Amino acid sequence: MRIVLKLCVLAMATASLAAPTAEAGTIYLTSLDGAREEPPNASPGTGFAWLDLDTTAHTLHIRFQFSGLLGTTTAAHIHAPTAAPFSGTAGVATQTPTFVGFPLGVTSGSYDRTFNTALDSTWNAPYLAANGGTALGAEAALAQALAEGKAYLNIHSTFRPGGEIRGFFQPVPEPSSVIMAASAGSVGLGAVLRGRRRERAAC
C-alpha cells in the first residue's frame, strides 16, 4: 500500500507542482482526500502536499494545493502524533487557528510557506507544552512523528469542520529523485503507472 501511495503522490507531484528547490532536510509527501479522513467521508475534494523539515536549519517548508471541496475552507494544520502509523487522529501540532496566510472561504487553492521551527509561534501551544515546552522539543517530536507515519495534513471546511480531506505524510528516501522526476515531467512515470492501472485507481 505504501508503494502504491508513493506512486500516486509522485504522479500528482509531477503533474501539479513545479520541482521544489533542493533542501537539506527530509522530504515527505502525501495525497489528500475524504477517504483518508477519520471518519471517512465522500467528499470529491483532492489535494497534494510536499513538506521539507530541516532540523539543522530549523525550517519547515510546506507546500500544498487542493480542489473540489464541498465546503469552504476554515483551517489547515499538521496533526501529530497518532497512536498508530497511518491511522487515527491526533491534536494539532502547528500554529492555530490555522496556518498563517492559508486561504479561507474557498473550495480550491494552494499554499507555500517556510516556518522557523525554533520559534514558539510555529507551534500549537498544547503541542509545545507536551514536548518540553520548547520550540526545538516540538520540532524533534514532529520529526519523529513524520518518520513514523504518525503525522498528517488536514484541511477543514464548512462541510466537515473536523476535516474534509487529509493525508498522512510519508518520507521520500532520496529527495533528488523526486526533483529529477518533476524536472523530467510525467512521461516516464506515466509509463510505470500505466502498467499499474489497478494501483493507480486506488489514488
N, C-alpha and C positions, 0 to 999 in steps of 0.2 A: 504493500500500500504506500510506503514512503517513497519507493521508486516511482510509482505512478504519480504521486503528488509532485515530486520534483520535476518530472517530465512536463506536467501540466503547468506549473508555475514558470518554468523556463520558457515554455512556449508563449505564455502570456507576457513574459518579460521582453522577449524579442519583438513581439507584435505591438506592445503598448507603451514601453518605456525606452527612452534613449539610454545608451550604455552609460552606467554610472562611472564616475571617476574612481580610479583605483584608490583604495584607502587601506590603512594599516590594520584595521580591526577585523572582526569576524562578520561575515555577511550571512544574513538569514533571509529567507523568502517564504511567502505564503500566498495562497489564493483565498478569497473571501466569498462566502455565500451563506444563505439562510440555513442550509442543511447542516452546517458546522456549528450552528448556534445551539445553546442549551437553554430551553428545549429547542429542537429544530423547528424551522418554520418554512413556509412555501414561498418566501419572497423570491422574485425573479432577479433581485439585485446581485451583482457580482463585483469583484474587485481584485486587485493585486497589490501586494506590499513588499517593499525591499527595505531592509534595515541593516545598518552597519554600526556595531558597538565597538569602540576603541577604548579599552581600559587603560591604555598608556597615555593617550592624548586627552582622555576623559571627555569623549564626544559620543553622542548618539544621533546618528543621521537616519531619519526615516522618510521614506517616500512611498506614497500610495495613491491609487486612483480607484474610483468606484462609479457605478452607474446602475440605473434601473431600480432604484429603491422604491418601495411602495409608500413609505412615509418620507418626510423631510428630515434632514439631519438635525440632531440635538447635541451630539457629543461624539468624540472618538478618543480612545485610550488604549494603552497596553495594560493588560491584566496579568498578574503573576503572584505566586506560583500556584498552579493547580496541584491537587493531591497526586494525580497520576498523569503521565505524559499523554498529550493529545486528547484529553477529555476533562469534563468537569468545568467548574467555574472558579474564579479567584477574584480577590479585590483589585482595585485599580492601583497600578504601580506608578504611572506617570501623572503629570500635573492634572488637576481638576479645576473647574468643571469639565474642561476639555483641553486638547492641545491648543496652545495659543495660535491664532490665525487660521484654525480649522474652519472651512466654510459651513455655516449653519443655514438651515432652512432651505436646503437644496436636495435634489434626488440623485445628482451626479456631480462629480468634481474631482479635484486632485489636491495633494498636499506634499510639501517638500520643505523640511526644516532640519537644522542641526542644533541639538541641545548640548549644553555644557553639563555633564553628569556630575561635576564637582559642586554644583550649585543646588541648594536645598529646593529652590523654586522649580527645578525639573521634576520633582517627585511629589506624589501624593503624601500628605502629612502622616497618615497612619502607616503607610508603607515605609516611610523614612523612620518612624519611631520603632517599627518592628524589626528594623535591621541596623540596630546600634545607634540610631538617632543621628547618623551622619550620611551625607550625600554619597560618599565613597562606599559606605556599607550598603546603601541601596543599589549602587552601581554593581557591586560584586554579587549581590543577591539576584539582580536581573540577569547578569551574565550567566549565573548558574542555572536559572530557570530557562533561559533561552537554550542553553546547551542540552538541557534535559527534556526539551519539548513541552515545557510547562508554562509557556508564555504565549499569549495570543493578542491579536489586534481586534478590537470590537468597534463597530460603527453603530451608534444608537440613533433611533429615529422615532418619529411620532407613531409609526406603525408598530414598532416594538421598542418601547422605552428602555428595556433591558438589553437590547442589542438586536439589530435586524440582520446584519451579516458579520461574520468573524472568520478568523483562520489562525491556526497555531503556526508559529514560526519554526522553520527547520533550517539548520546550518548548511551552508554550501562549503564543502571541504576546500575547494580551490576557486577563490573569487576570480582569478584571472580567466578561468574557463568560461565563467558567466559573461565577463566583459567581451571575450573573444566571440562568444556565440551571439551576443547582442550586436557586435560590430559587423559580423558576417551576415546578419539577417537570419530569417527563419527558414531558409531553403533547406539547409542540411538537417535542421531539427525537424522540419516538416516531414522529411523523408523517413526519419526514425518514427515519428508519431503515426504516419500512415500505416506503418507496419504494426502499430499497436492500437488499432481502432477501438477495441473494447476498452482498453485502459483510458484512452482519451475521452471516451464517453463518460467516464467517471469524474471528469473535472467539474 
